[in-house]
Every structure is written in C-alpha cells, then in structure tokens.
C-alpha cells in the first residue's frame, strides 16, 4: 500500500508553472493543515507523555530512532533539551540512520538496514521509551529498532504521517497526524516533517514540564555558570518572587548558583538545604514542594 506522503497532490500538479508568490502561497496553505492534523492526535500523545514521565522518574531514558528528515528532527529535539531544561545527559538520545555523517549528507541505503536499526538496541533498557520516527510508517531501520525495543520490554511509539503505518503493530502508541499528500510528491521534509517537529516539540516540552523543569512558564533548571546566566537567573528570581536584586543574589549564592532551590527557598521562606530536600522528595517540582508545605501548615 502506498503511503499518503507518496500520493500526488491534485492542488499542486501544475506547481512548476506558477509564479514564485503563488508557489509560496500554495505551500503556506498546505502548512496550515498541519496543526489541525497534530491536534487530532494529542489525546494519544498525552498518554505517551504520562507513561514516559513515569519511566523517566524511575531512571529510564527516551530514545528517538529515525532516518533522513525524521532522524535529523529527532537529533535536533534531543540536542535542545539540555540547554533549555538542563536535562541530564542521556535522558533523551537520538539514533539517526547513518550516524553523524548522515546528518549533513545523504548516506545511501542506511534507512533500509533492519539490522542496523536492531543494533541501536544495545543502548536500550527495559525501563526506556523508544520512539520511532518514520513519515512513511515503514522505514526498515526504524522497524529493526522497534522490534528490538519490544523484545527488551521498552515502551514503544511511532510518529508517522501514515495512519495505516506498517510499523503500527510494533508500538504501544501510534502518533499519526494525517497530513496527506505533499505539495512536492514524496518530499516529507514538508508537511510530514513539520508535523513531526510539532509532535516532538509538544512531547518533549510537556515531559519536561511534568518533570518539574518549569515554574509557571519560566525555565528554572538553569545553573548560573557565567555572568550572562547569572544575570538571567537573577531576573527570573526577581520576576517570580518580587524580591529585589540584592535578595535574589543572596539566595542564589546560598543555593550554589542553582536557580530552582533558590527560587523555592524564596517562595517558601526556607533555607537552601531544606529547599533541596523538598525538591528531591517531590521529583524536582516546585509546585509539588510548595503544595506539601501548605498541606502541613
């Protein structure tokens, strides 16, 4: 069966005869359908988030597996979580068919290598989450990784633009925004790639929020390791608590330059040591730690 991304898009059959503005308008109009397609799969994505959070709290990791555009998007998402949320090294790992060389140059046949996908399972543990990314829903490299992941007892998911994906039987969660035929037939760097980016953004950001890496909409797992970051951290402390800069600097110094324990200390009126203990007891969540103090007051 042909994947939807390989079908011809009737709206763009004469695209090579259009003016530049008309081509851009056609592409933009097609892109407008992506967000609603992603919205339709959010309930299933939310279930994946909840199960992922549970596994990460027990020491598991998330493994993204993909080839081509899908693999590159996986690498991008995993790479951005450490600077954004101070995610521990190894919490999110991307496995791209062909390795580093394939990030910037196409490497022939790597996406068709089932055994290479299975070989990625050397890094998988039973408590991990393995998410395959395949616009077509049938990439052999991803198949190999998902098969091996199931054998190891991992939680599995597939992000695809094909609701009838061949690999659906290998996963616990199918995340399949129905983006339909591409404006340029088969070019999944377009709508399918945009949908995957939205899904990954939503998934990883929500996981990080559920793990307590934000206070409200502020990033709070920042370590003030240089002057620029110290300035940013002090501004966050002042904005979140209403204290002046002198007080914020003092709290930050007491917390060894770490924003989160400093913030909880200011919000709760406690010392940095007690703040750290509470954060450990409540999975790093400031909201849960504050809630526990209110409950015992």
C-alpha positions, -999 to +999 in steps of 0.1 A: +000+000+000+013+035-009+019+058+020-002+090+019+030+111+016+038+093-017+005+102-033+002+131-058-014+162-045-040+174-070-037+210-059+000+212-069+001+193-101+009+224-121+031+240-095+061+243-119+041+268-139+032+291-111+048+324-101+070+324-070+044+341-049+018+315-060+041+286-051+047+301-016+010+306-011+003+270-021+030+258+003+017+280+031-019+269+025-008+233+028+012+240+060-020+255+075-035+220+076-006+206+097-016+220+132-052+207+130-038+172+120-015+173+150-044+185+173-063+153+163-036+130+178-030+150+211-050+126+233-028+097+223+003+119+226-008+128+262-009+092+271+026+087+258+038+117+278+023+103+311+039+069+306+072+085+297+072+107+328+066+076+349+096+058+333+119+087+335+112+092+372+124+056+376+156+063+358+146+054+322+156+072+291+139+083+258+154+070+226+144+086+193+151+065+162+148+078+126+163+082+092+166+112+068+145+142+078+128+122+106+162+113+121+175+149+118+144+163+136+150+137+164+186+148+168+175+184+169+149+178+196+172+158+218+200+183+215+179+212+226+167+198+258+199+201+278+204+239+272+167+246+276+158+225+306+192+212+319+180+177+311+205+152+324+229+137+298+214+105+284+178+113+293+170+119+256+191+101+230+187+103+192+197+074+169+200+086+133+205+061+105+240+065+092+252+083+123+269+117+122+278+116+086+242+113+076+232+145+094+245+167+067+249+144+037+226+116+024+241+082+030+229+055+006+208+026+018+212+032+056+174+036+061+168+002+046+191-016+070+169-035+095+200-050+113+215-015+118+183-005+135+184-036+157+220-028+166+208+005+182+191-016+208+224-021+226+216+012+244+180+002+253+170-009+288+136-024+298+125+009+315+132+030+285+109+046+259+118+041+223+101+064+197+104+056+161+100+084+135+091+074+100+069+096+078+060+067+056+054+044+085+076+016+072+113+025+073+133-007+078+159+009+101+131+021+124+115-014+122+146-030+134+149-007+164+113-011+174+114-049+171+144-050+194+129-025+218+098-046+222+120-077+229+137-057+256+105-047+273+107-010+263+076+012+259+074+019+222+058+046+200+057+056+163+055+092+150+044+090+113+023+108+087+007+075+077-024+065+099-022+030+083+015+026+090+030-009+086+050-004+118+019+003+139+017-033+152+051-029+169+042+001+191+022+008+222+013+043+210+007+053+173+011+091+168-001+096+132-011+131+121-029+127+088-011+154+068-019+138+034+000+141+001+029+165-001+029+196-023+060+181-039+052+144-041+071+123-016+090+153-001+084+145+036+105+175+047+074+195+040+041+188+058+051+155+073+083+170+087+065+200+101+041+176+118+069+156+133+086+188+146+053+199+163+048+165+178+084+163+192+082+199+205+050+191+222+061+158+236+095+168+250+083+201+263+054+186+281+075+158+296+100+184+309+071+205+324+056+174+340+091+166+355+092+200+372+116+218+350+095+250+349+078+272+374+048+286+356+062+294+322+097+301+335+127+278+329+140+271+364+166+244+359+194+268+350+228+267+366+243+302+367+278+292+354+287+325+338+279+363+340+252+361+313+234+332+330+237+348+365+220+379+352+192+359+336+188+338+368+186+369+390+159+384+367+139+352+369+141+352+407+130+388+409+102+383+385+089+351+401+091+362+437+090+400+437+123+404+457+150+429+448+183+420+431+203+420+463+180+394+479+180+374+447+218+374+446+220+362+482+195+334+477+213+323+445+247+323+464+232+302+492+219+277+466+253+273+449+242+292+418+213+269+411+180+286+403+155+261+414+165+256+450+170+294+453+135+300+439+118+275+462+137+290+492+125+325+484+089+314+477+086+293+509+108+313+532+131+284+540+168+277+537+186+263+506+193+230+524+156+224+532+147+235+497+169+209+481+155+182+504+119+191+494+128+192+457+143+157+460+112+144+478+089+159+452+105+149+419+121+183+414+087+201+412+085+234+429+047+233+427+045+200+445+071+210+471+051+242+479+019+221+480+034+199+506+043+228+528+008+242+525-007+208+535+014+206+567+010+243+577 
